[in-house]
Structures are given as C-alpha cells and as structure tokens.
Amino acid sequence: MAITGRTRKILWIKAGGRCSICRVQLVTEGTDTDDPSVFGQEAHIVAKSPKGPRAAGIPGINSYDNLILLCGKHHKKVDDQRSHYTVERLAEIRSEERRVGKECRSRW
C-alpha cells in the first residue's frame, strides 16, 4: 500500500515542514506568476525496496513511524551514507524532531 494522504499530512505537520536534519523550510514562497514550490522528500527509514538502503522486511513500510521528511540534499546523503545513517540514527533524529515540536506546542 502507498503512503496515505493522512500519513503524509502527519509527517509534514510533525516535521514542521522542515528537513529533519538541517531544518531548512521545504517550501518556497510563490511569485506573482507562479505557485509556491514544495521540494521536501518523504524518505523511508527502512527501505521500501529489498535492495535499498537499510533494507529489511518490516510490516507498515509506508507508515508514519518509518518515514522521515528530508530536503533533497539530505535524502541523497542518508541513502549514500548507510553506515552513518543507520535505522537507529534516523530514529534518533526523528525523536529530536518530536522534542522540538513539543517545545513549540508548550509555548502556546
């Protein structure tokens, strides 16, 4: 099953529309003649493909818990540097993202 619209919304909202590594905003402003540009990428922590980075057969491959929002640069880096960006490291990055979100919510 593909990533659902609901899962996409949750991912983007919890990441604050920012790359989970560098925190760059993943949408540009529109112009007088063009719409805004969305350039964020929904990346799998455990690869969807059996030959992909950090591949393992897990249920719920397209679930929120197996996704991380990245900019193009970091998506490429995460997939190329598999030894550094392990499942555990990416999960840690995601937990830091959640902590930032909680801090923001507590201010309101």
HELIX and SHEET records of a PDB file:
HELIX    1   1 GLY A    5  LYS A   14  1                                  10    
HELIX    2   2 TYR A   64  ASN A   66  5                                   3    
HELIX    3   3 GLY A   72  ASP A   80  1                                   9    
HELIX    4   4 VAL A   87  ARG A  107  1                                  21    
SHEET    1   A 2 GLN A  41  HIS A  44  0                                        
SHEET    2   A 2 LEU A  67  LEU A  70 -1                                        
END                                                                             
